[in-house]
Amino acid sequence: MPNIQTTIDEWEIKDLEDNSTIRVHVSHNTEMGNNSQPGLQVICMGNIINYEPLHAERWAYAAKKAQQQEYFIENGSWTVYDDTFIKHYLVTGEKLKAKVEIKVRSKSKPVVKEYELPFVLED
């Protein structure tokens, strides 16, 4: 069965400081990873973060080991500056969630959105 990709959300943030725009595209995929399981894909500034069971299992384990509720996905995030950043997280808990946090210079607070993942992990 081929992968079916469905757009869940598309949004953008405009930074009035330099007139730039950061776009985010979130899609549900029916087959991701080595086990062809459903998952979410987040695309932002050319970075692709795949929230599929194998990645999520490793991230959730790292969060649990560090005794944290969220795992910061460093290699998919952009944190060069304190006043402008893009951060991606796996939020653990009863339901797993993908979290995107974006801050631009012209906004006082970051914009944060969360998306429930279409799978559960065994404990």
BABASE-551656 format. One record per residue (C-alpha): x, y, z; residue in three letters. Coordinates in nm, 3 decimals. Each point is the difference from the previous one (the first is absolute). Layout:
% BABASE-551656
r c1: X; c2: Y; c3: Z; residu: Ala;
...
***
This chain:
% BABASE-551656
r c1: 0.000; c2: 0.000; c3: 0.000; residu: Met;
r c1: 0.149; c2: 0.339; c3: -0.091; residu: Pro;
r c1: 0.055; c2: 0.276; c3: 0.253; residu: Asn;
r c1: -0.286; c2: 0.249; c3: 0.010; residu: Ile;
r c1: 0.102; c2: 0.345; c3: 0.118; residu: Gln;
r c1: -0.273; c2: 0.231; c3: 0.134; residu: Thr;
r c1: 0.062; c2: 0.362; c3: 0.100; residu: Thr;
r c1: -0.105; c2: 0.066; c3: 0.359; residu: Ile;
r c1: 0.112; c2: 0.361; c3: 0.039; residu: Asp;
r c1: 0.189; c2: 0.272; c3: -0.183; residu: Glu;
r c1: 0.090; c2: 0.326; c3: 0.165; residu: Trp;
r c1: 0.254; c2: 0.278; c3: -0.013; residu: Glu;
r c1: 0.148; c2: 0.270; c3: 0.218; residu: Ile;
r c1: 0.119; c2: 0.328; c3: -0.143; residu: Lys;
r c1: 0.289; c2: 0.181; c3: 0.168; residu: Asp;
r c1: -0.047; c2: 0.374; c3: -0.043; residu: Leu;
r c1: 0.364; c2: 0.060; c3: 0.101; residu: Glu;
r c1: 0.140; c2: -0.128; c3: -0.328; residu: Asp;
r c1: -0.321; c2: -0.075; c3: -0.194; residu: Asn;
r c1: 0.073; c2: -0.374; c3: -0.001; residu: Ser;
r c1: -0.259; c2: -0.275; c3: 0.021; residu: Thr;
r c1: 0.031; c2: -0.338; c3: 0.170; residu: Ile;
r c1: -0.236; c2: -0.261; c3: -0.141; residu: Arg;
r c1: -0.103; c2: -0.327; c3: 0.165; residu: Val;
r c1: -0.163; c2: -0.295; c3: -0.176; residu: His;
r c1: -0.133; c2: -0.294; c3: 0.205; residu: Val;
r c1: -0.124; c2: -0.316; c3: -0.168; residu: Ser;
r c1: -0.127; c2: -0.343; c3: 0.102; residu: His;
r c1: 0.161; c2: -0.295; c3: -0.178; residu: Asn;
r c1: -0.147; c2: -0.349; c3: -0.011; residu: Thr;
r c1: 0.344; c2: -0.165; c3: -0.028; residu: Glu;
r c1: 0.318; c2: 0.130; c3: 0.161; residu: Met;
r c1: 0.324; c2: -0.154; c3: 0.123; residu: Gly;
r c1: 0.131; c2: -0.353; c3: -0.039; residu: Asn;
r c1: -0.323; c2: -0.155; c3: 0.128; residu: Asn;
r c1: -0.231; c2: 0.198; c3: -0.231; residu: Ser;
r c1: -0.210; c2: 0.136; c3: 0.287; residu: Gln;
r c1: -0.209; c2: 0.319; c3: 0.002; residu: Pro;
r c1: 0.171; c2: 0.319; c3: 0.115; residu: Gly;
r c1: 0.029; c2: 0.376; c3: -0.036; residu: Leu;
r c1: 0.245; c2: 0.202; c3: -0.202; residu: Gln;
r c1: 0.085; c2: 0.363; c3: 0.081; residu: Val;
r c1: 0.180; c2: 0.209; c3: -0.262; residu: Ile;
r c1: 0.141; c2: 0.338; c3: 0.100; residu: Cys;
r c1: 0.282; c2: 0.202; c3: -0.159; residu: Met;
r c1: 0.116; c2: -0.299; c3: -0.203; residu: Gly;
r c1: 0.021; c2: -0.228; c3: 0.304; residu: Asn;
r c1: -0.215; c2: -0.312; c3: 0.006; residu: Ile;
r c1: -0.086; c2: -0.157; c3: 0.333; residu: Ile;
r c1: -0.163; c2: -0.343; c3: -0.020; residu: Asn;
r c1: -0.205; c2: -0.100; c3: 0.302; residu: Tyr;
r c1: -0.024; c2: -0.374; c3: -0.059; residu: Glu;
r c1: -0.002; c2: -0.281; c3: 0.258; residu: Pro;
r c1: 0.370; c2: -0.092; c3: -0.015; residu: Leu;
r c1: 0.125; c2: 0.359; c3: 0.040; residu: His;
r c1: -0.265; c2: 0.079; c3: 0.261; residu: Ala;
r c1: 0.090; c2: -0.307; c3: 0.204; residu: Glu;
r c1: 0.365; c2: 0.111; c3: 0.023; residu: Arg;
r c1: -0.097; c2: 0.361; c3: 0.078; residu: Trp;
r c1: -0.252; c2: -0.108; c3: 0.266; residu: Ala;
r c1: 0.264; c2: -0.222; c3: 0.162; residu: Tyr;
r c1: 0.250; c2: 0.290; c3: 0.007; residu: Ala;
r c1: -0.265; c2: 0.228; c3: 0.157; residu: Ala;
r c1: -0.085; c2: -0.262; c3: 0.261; residu: Lys;
r c1: 0.368; c2: -0.056; c3: 0.078; residu: Lys;
r c1: 0.046; c2: 0.377; c3: 0.049; residu: Ala;
r c1: -0.324; c2: 0.010; c3: 0.204; residu: Gln;
r c1: -0.159; c2: 0.251; c3: -0.238; residu: Gln;
r c1: -0.347; c2: 0.020; c3: -0.160; residu: Gln;
r c1: 0.138; c2: 0.139; c3: -0.326; residu: Glu;
r c1: 0.288; c2: -0.110; c3: -0.218; residu: Tyr;
r c1: 0.170; c2: 0.285; c3: -0.188; residu: Phe;
r c1: 0.080; c2: -0.115; c3: -0.355; residu: Ile;
r c1: 0.324; c2: 0.190; c3: -0.039; residu: Glu;
r c1: 0.102; c2: -0.113; c3: -0.349; residu: Asn;
r c1: -0.329; c2: 0.121; c3: -0.155; residu: Gly;
r c1: -0.016; c2: 0.328; c3: 0.189; residu: Ser;
r c1: 0.162; c2: 0.338; c3: -0.068; residu: Trp;
r c1: 0.117; c2: 0.179; c3: 0.315; residu: Thr;
r c1: 0.277; c2: 0.235; c3: -0.114; residu: Val;
r c1: -0.151; c2: 0.306; c3: 0.174; residu: Tyr;
r c1: -0.194; c2: 0.052; c3: 0.323; residu: Asp;
r c1: -0.258; c2: 0.231; c3: -0.159; residu: Asp;
r c1: -0.056; c2: -0.206; c3: -0.317; residu: Thr;
r c1: -0.026; c2: -0.378; c3: 0.004; residu: Phe;
r c1: -0.183; c2: -0.310; c3: -0.119; residu: Ile;
r c1: -0.025; c2: -0.284; c3: 0.249; residu: Lys;
r c1: -0.148; c2: -0.345; c3: -0.051; residu: His;
r c1: -0.096; c2: -0.231; c3: 0.286; residu: Tyr;
r c1: -0.154; c2: -0.337; c3: 0.071; residu: Leu;
r c1: -0.245; c2: 0.046; c3: 0.288; residu: Val;
r c1: -0.046; c2: -0.317; c3: 0.203; residu: Thr;
r c1: -0.289; c2: -0.080; c3: 0.228; residu: Gly;
r c1: -0.334; c2: -0.172; c3: -0.042; residu: Glu;
r c1: -0.003; c2: 0.095; c3: -0.368; residu: Lys;
r c1: 0.315; c2: 0.065; c3: -0.200; residu: Leu;
r c1: 0.016; c2: 0.336; c3: -0.176; residu: Lys;
r c1: 0.223; c2: 0.181; c3: -0.244; residu: Ala;
r c1: 0.067; c2: 0.355; c3: 0.114; residu: Lys;
r c1: 0.125; c2: 0.291; c3: -0.210; residu: Val;
r c1: 0.112; c2: 0.324; c3: 0.167; residu: Glu;
r c1: 0.100; c2: 0.299; c3: -0.213; residu: Ile;
r c1: 0.119; c2: 0.340; c3: 0.119; residu: Lys;
r c1: 0.074; c2: 0.298; c3: -0.225; residu: Val;
r c1: 0.145; c2: 0.338; c3: 0.098; residu: Arg;
r c1: -0.316; c2: 0.202; c3: -0.061; residu: Ser;
r c1: -0.221; c2: -0.214; c3: 0.227; residu: Lys;
r c1: 0.031; c2: 0.012; c3: 0.379; residu: Ser;
r c1: -0.091; c2: -0.367; c3: 0.052; residu: Lys;
r c1: 0.065; c2: -0.317; c3: -0.199; residu: Pro;
r c1: -0.279; c2: -0.166; c3: -0.197; residu: Val;
r c1: -0.049; c2: -0.357; c3: 0.122; residu: Val;
r c1: -0.208; c2: -0.271; c3: -0.167; residu: Lys;
r c1: -0.040; c2: -0.365; c3: 0.095; residu: Glu;
r c1: -0.121; c2: -0.294; c3: -0.209; residu: Tyr;
r c1: -0.112; c2: -0.335; c3: 0.137; residu: Glu;
r c1: 0.195; c2: -0.290; c3: -0.148; residu: Leu;
r c1: -0.194; c2: -0.284; c3: -0.168; residu: Pro;
r c1: 0.165; c2: -0.278; c3: 0.201; residu: Phe;
r c1: 0.072; c2: -0.110; c3: 0.357; residu: Val;
r c1: 0.319; c2: -0.143; c3: 0.144; residu: Leu;
r c1: 0.024; c2: -0.302; c3: 0.225; residu: Glu;
r c1: 0.140; c2: 0.078; c3: 0.342; residu: Asp;
***
